[in-house]
Amino acid sequence: MGACCSKDSSLGEGGAVEDAVEDRDYEVIEEDDHVTIADYGARMRLQGASKFISMYSQQGKKGVNQDAMTVWEEFLGNKDMFFCGVFDGHGPYGHKVSRHVRDTLPSRLSAAIKLSQANNFRYGTDGNDGNGSKDGDQGSRLLSSLEASFIKCFKEMDEELSLDASIDSFCSGSTAVTVVKQGNHLIVSNLGDSRAVLCTRSNGNQLVPVQLTVDLKPNIASEAERIKNSKGRIFAMKEEPEVFRIWMPDEDCPGLAMARAFGDFCLKDYGLISIPEVSYRRLTNNDEFVVLATDGIWDVLSNYDVIHIVASARKRSMAAKILVKYAVRAWKNKYPGCRVDDCAVVCLFLKSRTVLSRSFSEVSRVSANHTELAENYSEVSHASVHCSEIATVAKRPTVTKIYQKGGQGQGHPFDD
């Protein structure tokens, strides 16, 4: 995000953004539109919608769209398995990096998960104890094995980028936030500052956001410690005092506003890493959908705003596009002197039918004033919902290393 002067973050007076979406956009979208058959028979799409998916990306005002996204339905050939990913490029060739990761990472992960399944079967680690019940400790061990596979894939992806002469990734890179879902198992991986948020229901049947990832910024204590131990520097520019960046030891460049990324090899010796945070969540009947999006969305809308905008869509297929339109309006109102950022959104709906209890008009009335929503809902933090300890890095203080591992589930997430 560039240097901007903040303004009232309200999205404007009255009128739902849906009014700006043309009627023809609501025509039925065939599920075979934009579909390519990928590894193990998965149905890959880079745009469009299906029964459980809505995805949309829009170029900002900064040049070429550096955001990329993909969805693989029937991932690994399993009918109820999904891979969703959103990638935000940065730097002169960030669009090439994000697209390369989009096109390559899912194949690597599918092969790694297949291998993990085969090894678990070979050694009898299928997530069941001798009495046929699920063993939580066993599930934790299997999750650790799968986490290792994800980390290995991300490392290999980064190494491949470093050797690819067709992509100059020395000062260009990309984030990556992905989810793999099968049944009620959800594996989330995150690299950088894109974000995944789950919409669930409280005991009072109210829609509640649950942030599934940490925005991996340089001023998070554990990230700052690693960067400083590697001789990297962290400070914010005078015109953007709230945006902390990583800099080389002896040069004021490149100023990367995240602590982990693919590419950006000019910083890989100074604390930037490509190791993702991987976590597990067991889904329940209260969970409605997951939203993956780049920071073009999260910089101007809260988690609470986002889930209510998606929930308000008259048609699931249009949910991602409507969310992007809200974000663009928010950029123009909140940062009138700033160029709108690229936006990319993937919505993964967890149920086969629409079960939103509020009517569209009710949710729209609530969503009309997003400033009030943000003020009344204090759970949102651009740094992290899990890492609440933030390092004050401007004056190089002592930082305390913190580590939060994802929640533990029972059983192997992807055993057939």
TORKOL-4160 file (C-alpha; in steps of 0.2 Angstrom, whole numbers, padded with zeros to 4 digits, m for minus):
416
<pt num="1" X="0000" Y="0000" Z="0000"/>
<pt num="2" X="0007" Y="0017" Z="m0005"/>
<pt num="3" X="0008" Y="0032" Z="0006"/>
<pt num="4" X="m0009" Y="0039" Z="0008"/>
<pt num="5" X="m0019" Y="0050" Z="0019"/>
<pt num="6" X="m0033" Y="0041" Z="0028"/>
<pt num="7" X="m0051" Y="0047" Z="0027"/>
<pt num="8" X="m0068" Y="0041" Z="0034"/>
<pt num="9" X="m0068" Y="0022" Z="0030"/>
<pt num="10" X="m0087" Y="0022" Z="0027"/>
<pt num="11" X="m0091" Y="0015" Z="0010"/>
<pt num="12" X="m0102" Y="0029" Z="0005"/>
<pt num="13" X="m0120" Y="0033" Z="0008"/>
<pt num="14" X="m0134" Y="0021" Z="0005"/>
<pt num="15" X="m0136" Y="0009" Z="m0010"/>
<pt num="16" X="m0128" Y="m0008" Z="m0010"/>
<pt num="17" X="m0114" Y="m0011" Z="m0021"/>
<pt num="18" X="m0124" Y="m0025" Z="m0029"/>
<pt num="19" X="m0133" Y="m0011" Z="m0038"/>
<pt num="20" X="m0118" Y="m0008" Z="m0048"/>
<pt num="21" X="m0116" Y="m0026" Z="m0054"/>
<pt num="22" X="m0125" Y="m0027" Z="m0070"/>
<pt num="23" X="m0140" Y="m0039" Z="m0072"/>
<pt num="24" X="m0131" Y="m0049" Z="m0085"/>
<pt num="25" X="m0118" Y="m0054" Z="m0072"/>
<pt num="26" X="m0131" Y="m0064" Z="m0063"/>
<pt num="27" X="m0134" Y="m0075" Z="m0078"/>
<pt num="28" X="m0131" Y="m0093" Z="m0073"/>
<pt num="29" X="m0113" Y="m0098" Z="m0074"/>
<pt num="30" X="m0110" Y="m0115" Z="m0081"/>
<pt num="31" X="m0099" Y="m0126" Z="m0070"/>
<pt num="32" X="m0088" Y="m0131" Z="m0085"/>
<pt num="33" X="m0084" Y="m0113" Z="m0090"/>
<pt num="34" X="m0065" Y="m0109" Z="m0088"/>
<pt num="35" X="m0062" Y="m0127" Z="m0082"/>
<pt num="36" X="m0046" Y="m0137" Z="m0086"/>
<pt num="37" X="m0043" Y="m0155" Z="m0081"/>
<pt num="38" X="m0027" Y="m0156" Z="m0070"/>
<pt num="39" X="m0017" Y="m0169" Z="m0060"/>
<pt num="40" X="m0027" Y="m0184" Z="m0054"/>
<pt num="41" X="m0042" Y="m0178" Z="m0064"/>
<pt num="42" X="m0045" Y="m0162" Z="m0053"/>
<pt num="43" X="m0055" Y="m0148" Z="m0061"/>
<pt num="44" X="m0045" Y="m0132" Z="m0061"/>
<pt num="45" X="m0051" Y="m0115" Z="m0064"/>
<pt num="46" X="m0043" Y="m0098" Z="m0064"/>
<pt num="47" X="m0059" Y="m0088" Z="m0064"/>
<pt num="48" X="m0078" Y="m0090" Z="m0063"/>
<pt num="49" X="m0089" Y="m0099" Z="m0051"/>
<pt num="50" X="m0097" Y="m0116" Z="m0047"/>
<pt num="51" X="m0108" Y="m0124" Z="m0034"/>
<pt num="52" X="m0096" Y="m0121" Z="m0020"/>
<pt num="53" X="m0084" Y="m0108" Z="m0027"/>
<pt num="54" X="m0085" Y="m0089" Z="m0031"/>
<pt num="55" X="m0069" Y="m0081" Z="m0037"/>
<pt num="56" X="m0065" Y="m0064" Z="m0044"/>
<pt num="57" X="m0049" Y="m0052" Z="m0047"/>
<pt num="58" X="m0048" Y="m0034" Z="m0052"/>
<pt num="59" X="m0033" Y="m0024" Z="m0058"/>
<pt num="60" X="m0030" Y="m0009" Z="m0047"/>
<pt num="61" X="m0022" Y="0008" Z="m0052"/>
<pt num="62" X="m0004" Y="0003" Z="m0050"/>
<pt num="63" X="m0001" Y="m0006" Z="m0067"/>
<pt num="64" X="m0002" Y="m0024" Z="m0072"/>
<pt num="65" X="m0013" Y="m0035" Z="m0060"/>
<pt num="66" X="0000" Y="m0044" Z="m0049"/>
<pt num="67" X="m0014" Y="m0054" Z="m0040"/>
<pt num="68" X="m0017" Y="m0072" Z="m0045"/>
<pt num="69" X="m0029" Y="m0086" Z="m0039"/>
<pt num="70" X="m0034" Y="m0104" Z="m0043"/>
<pt num="71" X="m0046" Y="m0117" Z="m0037"/>
<pt num="72" X="m0044" Y="m0136" Z="m0040"/>
<pt num="73" X="m0060" Y="m0145" Z="m0037"/>
<pt num="74" X="m0060" Y="m0164" Z="m0035"/>
<pt num="75" X="m0042" Y="m0162" Z="m0029"/>
<pt num="76" X="m0032" Y="m0178" Z="m0030"/>
<pt num="77" X="m0047" Y="m0185" Z="m0039"/>
<pt num="78" X="m0058" Y="m0185" Z="m0023"/>
<pt num="79" X="m0075" Y="m0178" Z="m0026"/>
<pt num="80" X="m0077" Y="m0168" Z="m0010"/>
<pt num="81" X="m0059" Y="m0161" Z="m0010"/>
<pt num="82" X="m0054" Y="m0143" Z="m0014"/>
<pt num="83" X="m0038" Y="m0134" Z="m0016"/>
<pt num="84" X="m0040" Y="m0115" Z="m0016"/>
<pt num="85" X="m0025" Y="m0102" Z="m0017"/>
<pt num="86" X="m0023" Y="m0084" Z="m0018"/>
<pt num="87" X="m0006" Y="m0076" Z="m0023"/>
<pt num="88" X="m0001" Y="m0057" Z="m0022"/>
<pt num="89" X="0014" Y="m0053" Z="m0032"/>
<pt num="90" X="0026" Y="m0038" Z="m0029"/>
<pt num="91" X="0041" Y="m0030" Z="m0037"/>
<pt num="92" X="0044" Y="m0027" Z="m0055"/>
<pt num="93" X="0040" Y="m0045" Z="m0060"/>
<pt num="94" X="0028" Y="m0049" Z="m0046"/>
<pt num="95" X="0015" Y="m0054" Z="m0059"/>
<pt num="96" X="0026" Y="m0067" Z="m0066"/>
<pt num="97" X="0031" Y="m0074" Z="m0049"/>
<pt num="98" X="0013" Y="m0075" Z="m0043"/>
<pt num="99" X="0007" Y="m0083" Z="m0059"/>
<pt num="100" X="0021" Y="m0096" Z="m0059"/>
<pt num="101" X="0017" Y="m0101" Z="m0041"/>
<pt num="102" X="m0002" Y="m0102" Z="m0045"/>
<pt num="103" X="0002" Y="m0114" Z="m0060"/>
<pt num="104" X="0015" Y="m0124" Z="m0051"/>
<pt num="105" X="0012" Y="m0125" Z="m0032"/>
<pt num="106" X="m0005" Y="m0135" Z="m0033"/>
<pt num="107" X="0004" Y="m0149" Z="m0043"/>
<pt num="108" X="0018" Y="m0150" Z="m0030"/>
<pt num="109" X="0006" Y="m0151" Z="m0016"/>
<pt num="110" X="m0005" Y="m0164" Z="m0024"/>
<pt num="111" X="0010" Y="m0175" Z="m0027"/>
<pt num="112" X="0016" Y="m0173" Z="m0009"/>
<pt num="113" X="m0001" Y="m0177" Z="m0001"/>
<pt num="114" X="m0003" Y="m0192" Z="m0012"/>
<pt num="115" X="0015" Y="m0198" Z="m0005"/>
<pt num="116" X="0009" Y="m0194" Z="0013"/>
<pt num="117" X="m0006" Y="m0204" Z="0011"/>
<pt num="118" X="0004" Y="m0219" Z="0004"/>
<pt num="119" X="0017" Y="m0218" Z="0018"/>
<pt num="120" X="0003" Y="m0217" Z="0031"/>
<pt num="121" X="m0005" Y="m0232" Z="0024"/>
<pt num="122" X="0011" Y="m0242" Z="0022"/>
<pt num="123" X="0015" Y="m0239" Z="0041"/>
<pt num="124" X="m0002" Y="m0241" Z="0047"/>
<pt num="125" X="m0004" Y="m0223" Z="0053"/>
<pt num="126" X="m0022" Y="m0221" Z="0047"/>
<pt num="127" X="m0028" Y="m0210" Z="0062"/>
<pt num="128" X="m0037" Y="m0224" Z="0071"/>
<pt num="129" X="m0032" Y="m0233" Z="0087"/>
<pt num="130" X="m0034" Y="m0251" Z="0090"/>
<pt num="131" X="m0052" Y="m0249" Z="0096"/>
<pt num="132" X="m0057" Y="m0241" Z="0080"/>
<pt num="133" X="m0059" Y="m0223" Z="0088"/>
<pt num="134" X="m0050" Y="m0208" Z="0083"/>
<pt num="135" X="m0034" Y="m0204" Z="0093"/>
<pt num="136" X="m0031" Y="m0186" Z="0095"/>
<pt num="137" X="m0012" Y="m0189" Z="0098"/>
<pt num="138" X="m0011" Y="m0199" Z="0082"/>
<pt num="139" X="m0020" Y="m0186" Z="0072"/>
<pt num="140" X="m0007" Y="m0173" Z="0078"/>
<pt num="141" X="0007" Y="m0184" Z="0072"/>
<pt num="142" X="m0001" Y="m0186" Z="0055"/>
<pt num="143" X="m0004" Y="m0167" Z="0054"/>
<pt num="144" X="0015" Y="m0164" Z="0058"/>
<pt num="145" X="0019" Y="m0176" Z="0044"/>
<pt num="146" X="0008" Y="m0166" Z="0032"/>
<pt num="147" X="0015" Y="m0150" Z="0038"/>
<pt num="148" X="0032" Y="m0156" Z="0034"/>
<pt num="149" X="0026" Y="m0160" Z="0016"/>
<pt num="150" X="0019" Y="m0143" Z="0014"/>
<pt num="151" X="0035" Y="m0135" Z="0020"/>
<pt num="152" X="0045" Y="m0146" Z="0008"/>
<pt num="153" X="0034" Y="m0141" Z="m0007"/>
<pt num="154" X="0036" Y="m0122" Z="m0003"/>
<pt num="155" X="0055" Y="m0124" Z="m0001"/>
<pt num="156" X="0056" Y="m0133" Z="m0018"/>
<pt num="157" X="0045" Y="m0120" Z="m0026"/>
<pt num="158" X="0056" Y="m0106" Z="m0020"/>
<pt num="159" X="0072" Y="m0115" Z="m0026"/>
<pt num="160" X="0064" Y="m0118" Z="m0043"/>
<pt num="161" X="0060" Y="m0099" Z="m0044"/>
<pt num="162" X="0079" Y="m0095" Z="m0040"/>
<pt num="163" X="0084" Y="m0106" Z="m0055"/>
<pt num="164" X="0071" Y="m0100" Z="m0067"/>
<pt num="165" X="0081" Y="m0088" Z="m0079"/>
<pt num="166" X="0064" Y="m0083" Z="m0087"/>
<pt num="167" X="0058" Y="m0074" Z="m0071"/>
<pt num="168" X="0069" Y="m0061" Z="m0062"/>
<pt num="169" X="0064" Y="m0064" Z="m0044"/>
<pt num="170" X="0079" Y="m0056" Z="m0036"/>
<pt num="171" X="0068" Y="m0041" Z="m0031"/>
<pt num="172" X="0051" Y="m0048" Z="m0035"/>
<pt num="173" X="0041" Y="m0061" Z="m0026"/>
<pt num="174" X="0024" Y="m0066" Z="m0021"/>
<pt num="175" X="0013" Y="m0071" Z="m0005"/>
<pt num="176" X="0003" Y="m0087" Z="m0005"/>
<pt num="177" X="m0012" Y="m0092" Z="0006"/>
<pt num="178" X="m0020" Y="m0109" Z="0002"/>
<pt num="179" X="m0033" Y="m0120" Z="0009"/>
<pt num="180" X="m0036" Y="m0139" Z="0006"/>
<pt num="181" X="m0053" Y="m0145" Z="0011"/>
<pt num="182" X="m0059" Y="m0163" Z="0012"/>
<pt num="183" X="m0075" Y="m0167" Z="0021"/>
<pt num="184" X="m0074" Y="m0158" Z="0038"/>
<pt num="185" X="m0055" Y="m0156" Z="0037"/>
<pt num="186" X="m0046" Y="m0140" Z="0033"/>
<pt num="187" X="m0028" Y="m0137" Z="0031"/>
<pt num="188" X="m0022" Y="m0119" Z="0029"/>
<pt num="189" X="m0005" Y="m0113" Z="0024"/>
<pt num="190" X="0001" Y="m0095" Z="0023"/>
<pt num="191" X="0016" Y="m0086" Z="0017"/>
<pt num="192" X="0016" Y="m0067" Z="0018"/>
<pt num="193" X="0001" Y="m0055" Z="0021"/>
<pt num="194" X="m0013" Y="m0062" Z="0011"/>
<pt num="195" X="m0027" Y="m0069" Z="0023"/>
<pt num="196" X="m0040" Y="m0083" Z="0025"/>
<pt num="197" X="m0055" Y="m0080" Z="0036"/>
<pt num="198" X="m0069" Y="m0092" Z="0041"/>
<pt num="199" X="m0087" Y="m0087" Z="0043"/>
<pt num="200" X="m0095" Y="m0097" Z="0057"/>
<pt num="201" X="m0111" Y="m0095" Z="0067"/>
<pt num="202" X="m0111" Y="m0091" Z="0086"/>
<pt num="203" X="m0123" Y="m0099" Z="0098"/>
<pt num="204" X="m0135" Y="m0085" Z="0095"/>
<pt num="205" X="m0134" Y="m0089" Z="0076"/>
<pt num="206" X="m0125" Y="m0073" Z="0072"/>
<pt num="207" X="m0111" Y="m0073" Z="0059"/>
<pt num="208" X="m0094" Y="m0072" Z="0066"/>
<pt num="209" X="m0077" Y="m0071" Z="0058"/>
<pt num="210" X="m0063" Y="m0082" Z="0063"/>
<pt num="211" X="m0046" Y="m0077" Z="0056"/>
<pt num="212" X="m0037" Y="m0093" Z="0050"/>
<pt num="213" X="m0020" Y="m0085" Z="0046"/>
<pt num="214" X="m0008" Y="m0073" Z="0053"/>
<pt num="215" X="m0003" Y="m0058" Z="0043"/>
<pt num="216" X="0016" Y="m0061" Z="0043"/>
<pt num="217" X="0023" Y="m0043" Z="0044"/>
<pt num="218" X="0040" Y="m0039" Z="0049"/>
<pt num="219" X="0035" Y="m0031" Z="0066"/>
<pt num="220" X="0028" Y="m0047" Z="0073"/>
<pt num="221" X="0040" Y="m0051" Z="0087"/>
<pt num="222" X="0046" Y="m0068" Z="0081"/>
<pt num="223" X="0048" Y="m0062" Z="0063"/>
<pt num="224" X="0058" Y="m0047" Z="0069"/>
<pt num="225" X="0069" Y="m0057" Z="0079"/>
<pt num="226" X="0074" Y="m0069" Z="0065"/>
<pt num="227" X="0076" Y="m0054" Z="0053"/>
<pt num="228" X="0088" Y="m0045" Z="0065"/>
<pt num="229" X="0098" Y="m0060" Z="0069"/>
<pt num="230" X="0101" Y="m0062" Z="0050"/>
<pt num="231" X="0107" Y="m0043" Z="0049"/>
<pt num="232" X="0091" Y="m0037" Z="0040"/>
<pt num="233" X="0084" Y="m0020" Z="0045"/>
<pt num="234" X="0066" Y="m0016" Z="0049"/>
<pt num="235" X="0059" Y="0001" Z="0049"/>
<pt num="236" X="0045" Y="0011" Z="0042"/>
<pt num="237" X="0047" Y="0026" Z="0030"/>
<pt num="238" X="0042" Y="0043" Z="0036"/>
<pt num="239" X="0027" Y="0044" Z="0025"/>
<pt num="240" X="0021" Y="0027" Z="0030"/>
<pt num="241" X="0024" Y="0026" Z="0049"/>
<pt num="242" X="0013" Y="0011" Z="0051"/>
<pt num="243" X="0020" Y="0000" Z="0038"/>
<pt num="244" X="0036" Y="m0009" Z="0043"/>
<pt num="245" X="0047" Y="m0015" Z="0030"/>
<pt num="246" X="0063" Y="m0026" Z="0028"/>
<pt num="247" X="0079" Y="m0018" Z="0021"/>
<pt num="248" X="0096" Y="m0024" Z="0017"/>
<pt num="249" X="0110" Y="m0021" Z="0029"/>
<pt num="250" X="0119" Y="m0008" Z="0020"/>
<pt num="251" X="0106" Y="m0001" Z="0007"/>
<pt num="252" X="0089" Y="0006" Z="0009"/>
<pt num="253" X="0081" Y="m0006" Z="m0002"/>
<pt num="254" X="0070" Y="m0015" Z="m0006"/>
<pt num="255" X="0058" Y="m0011" Z="0008"/>
<pt num="256" X="0047" Y="m0027" Z="0008"/>
<pt num="257" X="0032" Y="m0025" Z="0019"/>
<pt num="258" X="0031" Y="m0044" Z="0024"/>
<pt num="259" X="0042" Y="m0056" Z="0033"/>
<pt num="260" X="0039" Y="m0071" Z="0022"/>
<pt num="261" X="0037" Y="m0073" Z="0003"/>
<pt num="262" X="0042" Y="m0083" Z="m0012"/>
<pt num="263" X="0056" Y="m0075" Z="m0022"/>
<pt num="264" X="0064" Y="m0058" Z="m0016"/>
<pt num="265" X="0081" Y="m0067" Z="m0016"/>
<pt num="266" X="0090" Y="m0050" Z="m0012"/>
<pt num="267" X="0083" Y="m0053" Z="0006"/>
<pt num="268" X="0084" Y="m0072" Z="0008"/>
<pt num="269" X="0101" Y="m0070" Z="0017"/>
<pt num="270" X="0094" Y="m0057" Z="0028"/>
<pt num="271" X="0079" Y="m0065" Z="0037"/>
<pt num="272" X="0066" Y="m0067" Z="0023"/>
<pt num="273" X="0060" Y="m0085" Z="0022"/>
<pt num="274" X="0048" Y="m0095" Z="0011"/>
<pt num="275" X="0043" Y="m0107" Z="0025"/>
<pt num="276" X="0024" Y="m0106" Z="0027"/>
<pt num="277" X="0014" Y="m0107" Z="0043"/>
<pt num="278" X="0003" Y="m0123" Z="0042"/>
<pt num="279" X="m0013" Y="m0126" Z="0053"/>
<pt num="280" X="m0027" Y="m0137" Z="0054"/>
<pt num="281" X="m0046" Y="m0134" Z="0058"/>
<pt num="282" X="m0060" Y="m0147" Z="0060"/>
<pt num="283" X="m0075" Y="m0139" Z="0052"/>
<pt num="284" X="m0092" Y="m0140" Z="0061"/>
<pt num="285" X="m0110" Y="m0138" Z="0055"/>
<pt num="286" X="m0109" Y="m0120" Z="0061"/>
<pt num="287" X="m0096" Y="m0115" Z="0048"/>
<pt num="288" X="m0102" Y="m0107" Z="0032"/>
<pt num="289" X="m0088" Y="m0102" Z="0021"/>
<pt num="290" X="m0070" Y="m0097" Z="0019"/>
<pt num="291" X="m0064" Y="m0081" Z="0011"/>
<pt num="292" X="m0046" Y="m0080" Z="0004"/>
<pt num="293" X="m0040" Y="m0063" Z="m0002"/>
<pt num="294" X="m0025" Y="m0052" Z="m0005"/>
<pt num="295" X="m0022" Y="m0037" Z="0005"/>
<pt num="296" X="m0031" Y="m0026" Z="m0007"/>
<pt num="297" X="m0046" Y="m0032" Z="0002"/>
<pt num="298" X="m0040" Y="m0033" Z="0020"/>
<pt num="299" X="m0031" Y="m0016" Z="0020"/>
<pt num="300" X="m0049" Y="m0007" Z="0018"/>
<pt num="301" X="m0061" Y="m0020" Z="0025"/>
<pt num="302" X="m0062" Y="m0029" Z="0042"/>
<pt num="303" X="m0065" Y="m0047" Z="0044"/>
<pt num="304" X="m0082" Y="m0043" Z="0050"/>
<pt num="305" X="m0086" Y="m0032" Z="0035"/>
<pt num="306" X="m0080" Y="m0046" Z="0023"/>
<pt num="307" X="m0091" Y="m0060" Z="0029"/>
<pt num="308" X="m0106" Y="m0049" Z="0030"/>
<pt num="309" X="m0103" Y="m0043" Z="0012"/>
<pt num="310" X="m0101" Y="m0061" Z="0006"/>
<pt num="311" X="m0116" Y="m0067" Z="0016"/>
<pt num="312" X="m0127" Y="m0053" Z="0008"/>
<pt num="313" X="m0124" Y="m0058" Z="m0010"/>
<pt num="314" X="m0140" Y="m0063" Z="m0018"/>
<pt num="315" X="m0131" Y="m0077" Z="m0028"/>
<pt num="316" X="m0116" Y="m0086" Z="m0022"/>
<pt num="317" X="m0108" Y="m0085" Z="m0039"/>
<pt num="318" X="m0107" Y="m0066" Z="m0037"/>
<pt num="319" X="m0100" Y="m0065" Z="m0019"/>
<pt num="320" X="m0082" Y="m0063" Z="m0024"/>
<pt num="321" X="m0086" Y="m0049" Z="m0037"/>
<pt num="322" X="m0097" Y="m0040" Z="m0025"/>
<pt num="323" X="m0084" Y="m0040" Z="m0011"/>
<pt num="324" X="m0071" Y="m0033" Z="m0023"/>
<pt num="325" X="m0083" Y="m0019" Z="m0028"/>
<pt num="326" X="m0085" Y="m0015" Z="m0010"/>
<pt num="327" X="m0066" Y="m0014" Z="m0007"/>
<pt num="328" X="m0063" Y="m0003" Z="m0022"/>
<pt num="329" X="m0076" Y="0009" Z="m0016"/>
<pt num="330" X="m0068" Y="0008" Z="0002"/>
<pt num="331" X="m0051" Y="0012" Z="m0006"/>
<pt num="332" X="m0058" Y="0028" Z="m0014"/>
<pt num="333" X="m0066" Y="0034" Z="0002"/>
<pt num="334" X="m0053" Y="0029" Z="0014"/>
<pt num="335" X="m0037" Y="0033" Z="0004"/>
<pt num="336" X="m0043" Y="0046" Z="m0009"/>
<pt num="337" X="m0025" Y="0051" Z="m0013"/>
<pt num="338" X="m0020" Y="0033" Z="m0015"/>
<pt num="339" X="m0020" Y="0022" Z="m0030"/>
<pt num="340" X="m0032" Y="0007" Z="m0028"/>
<pt num="341" X="m0023" Y="m0009" Z="m0025"/>
<pt num="342" X="m0026" Y="m0025" Z="m0035"/>
<pt num="343" X="m0039" Y="m0037" Z="m0027"/>
<pt num="344" X="m0041" Y="m0055" Z="m0028"/>
<pt num="345" X="m0054" Y="m0066" Z="m0019"/>
<pt num="346" X="m0059" Y="m0084" Z="m0018"/>
<pt num="347" X="m0075" Y="m0089" Z="m0008"/>
<pt num="348" X="m0076" Y="m0107" Z="m0004"/>
<pt num="349" X="m0094" Y="m0112" Z="0002"/>
<pt num="350" X="m0095" Y="m0126" Z="0014"/>
<pt num="351" X="m0113" Y="m0132" Z="0012"/>
<pt num="352" X="m0123" Y="m0137" Z="m0003"/>
<pt num="353" X="m0137" Y="m0125" Z="0000"/>
<pt num="354" X="m0139" Y="m0107" Z="0005"/>
<pt num="355" X="m0142" Y="m0107" Z="0024"/>
<pt num="356" X="m0139" Y="m0088" Z="0028"/>
<pt num="357" X="m0153" Y="m0084" Z="0040"/>
<pt num="358" X="m0153" Y="m0065" Z="0037"/>
<pt num="359" X="m0162" Y="m0058" Z="0022"/>
<pt num="360" X="m0151" Y="m0049" Z="0009"/>
<pt num="361" X="m0159" Y="m0032" Z="0014"/>
<pt num="362" X="m0155" Y="m0034" Z="0032"/>
<pt num="363" X="m0137" Y="m0038" Z="0029"/>
<pt num="364" X="m0136" Y="m0024" Z="0017"/>
<pt num="365" X="m0142" Y="m0012" Z="0030"/>
<pt num="366" X="m0129" Y="m0018" Z="0042"/>
<pt num="367" X="m0115" Y="m0017" Z="0029"/>
<pt num="368" X="m0120" Y="0000" Z="0023"/>
<pt num="369" X="m0109" Y="0008" Z="0037"/>
<pt num="370" X="m0093" Y="m0002" Z="0038"/>
<pt num="371" X="m0086" Y="0011" Z="0049"/>
<pt num="372" X="m0098" Y="0007" Z="0063"/>
<pt num="373" X="m0095" Y="m0012" Z="0060"/>
<pt num="374" X="m0076" Y="m0010" Z="0062"/>
<pt num="375" X="m0078" Y="0001" Z="0078"/>
<pt num="376" X="m0090" Y="m0012" Z="0086"/>
<pt num="377" X="m0080" Y="m0027" Z="0082"/>
<pt num="378" X="m0063" Y="m0026" Z="0090"/>
<pt num="379" X="m0056" Y="m0043" Z="0085"/>
<pt num="380" X="m0048" Y="m0038" Z="0069"/>
<pt num="381" X="m0030" Y="m0035" Z="0069"/>
<pt num="382" X="m0020" Y="m0032" Z="0054"/>
<pt num="383" X="m0005" Y="m0040" Z="0062"/>
<pt num="384" X="m0012" Y="m0056" Z="0069"/>
<pt num="385" X="m0026" Y="m0064" Z="0079"/>
<pt num="386" X="m0014" Y="m0077" Z="0085"/>
<pt num="387" X="0002" Y="m0067" Z="0088"/>
<pt num="388" X="m0004" Y="m0053" Z="0099"/>
<pt num="389" X="0013" Y="m0048" Z="0104"/>
<pt num="390" X="0020" Y="m0035" Z="0092"/>
<pt num="391" X="0038" Y="m0030" Z="0092"/>
<pt num="392" X="0041" Y="m0011" Z="0091"/>
<pt num="393" X="0055" Y="m0012" Z="0079"/>
<pt num="394" X="0059" Y="0006" Z="0074"/>
<pt num="395" X="0072" Y="0008" Z="0088"/>
<pt num="396" X="0078" Y="m0010" Z="0088"/>
<pt num="397" X="0072" Y="m0015" Z="0105"/>
<pt num="398" X="0074" Y="m0032" Z="0112"/>
<pt num="399" X="0060" Y="m0044" Z="0105"/>
<pt num="400" X="0053" Y="m0059" Z="0112"/>
<pt num="401" X="0051" Y="m0074" Z="0101"/>
<pt num="402" X="0034" Y="m0081" Z="0100"/>
<pt num="403" X="0027" Y="m0096" Z="0091"/>
<pt num="404" X="0009" Y="m0102" Z="0089"/>
<pt num="405" X="0005" Y="m0118" Z="0081"/>
<pt num="406" X="m0011" Y="m0121" Z="0072"/>
<pt num="407" X="m0025" Y="m0130" Z="0081"/>
<pt num="408" X="m0024" Y="m0149" Z="0082"/>
<pt num="409" X="m0037" Y="m0161" Z="0074"/>
<pt num="410" X="m0041" Y="m0179" Z="0075"/>
<pt num="411" X="m0036" Y="m0192" Z="0062"/>
<pt num="412" X="m0027" Y="m0189" Z="0046"/>
<pt num="413" X="m0035" Y="m0175" Z="0036"/>
<pt num="414" X="m0035" Y="m0183" Z="0019"/>
<pt num="415" X="m0036" Y="m0202" Z="0022"/>
<pt num="416" X="m0049" Y="m0209" Z="0010"/>
